[in-house]
Amino acid sequence: MFGNPVKVEIAAEYNLVTLEREWRALERYGNASVFQSWAWINCWLASLPAEIHPLLVRVTRGREIMALGMVCRA
């Protein structure tokens, strides 16, 4: 009736090659700032100390990725 439900996934483990592909695909459709670009996110991830491993938040509807985000535990 309402189509595919929205699904929110929080993952501690993720593949950076896959994440880059997904992130860049979203960049084509959005009007994000440079701070939300893959270029920025990739540099940020690479600069984090080894003890800090951000979680990936992925929002999907069916097979379509609606949003991606990285969050760190405080």
N, C-alpha and C positions, 0 to 999 in steps of 0.2 A: 504494500500500500504506500509506504513512504520511501521506498528504495532501500539502498544499503544503509545500515546504521554506521555511525561514526565510531571508530575504535581508537583508543589511546593506548599506546604501548610505551613502557619505560624499560629501557634495556641498559644493563651494565656492560655488556659486551656487544661490540659492533665492528664491522669491517670498514676501514677507512676508505677503501676503493669504492665500495658500494655507497657509503655515506656521501662521498664526493659526487658521484653520479646523480644521486637523489637530490642533493642540495643544489647542484647546478641546474637541474631540471626545474626546480621550484623558482630559482632566480629568474628564469626566463619569463615567468608569469607575474612576478611581484614587482613592487616598487619599493624595495628595501634599501636601507642605508648601507654604506660601505661596511659598517660594523656587523651587518647581518650577511655579508657576502661570504662565499666559500673561501676566498683569498684571506679574509680576516680570520674566520673561524679556524681554518687550517693552521695559520700561524699561531693563533692563540692556543690551540690544542698542542702544538709542537713545543710551545714555550712553558707549558705547565710542569711543575715538579712531578717526579715519578709517583709520589704518594697521592697526588690529586688526579682522579680519573672521573671525568664528567659522565653523567648518565645521558643517554639519548632519549629524547621524547619524540615519538613519531605518531602523527595523527593521520589515519586513513579512512577512506570510505570506499569499500570494495577494494579494488586494486589501485585506486588513485591516492597518492600521498597529498594530504591537504596542508600539513605543516610539519616542520622539523625544528627541534630546539635542543640545546645542550644545557644541562643544569648540574651544579655542583652541590654536594652536601656541605652544610656549614659545620 
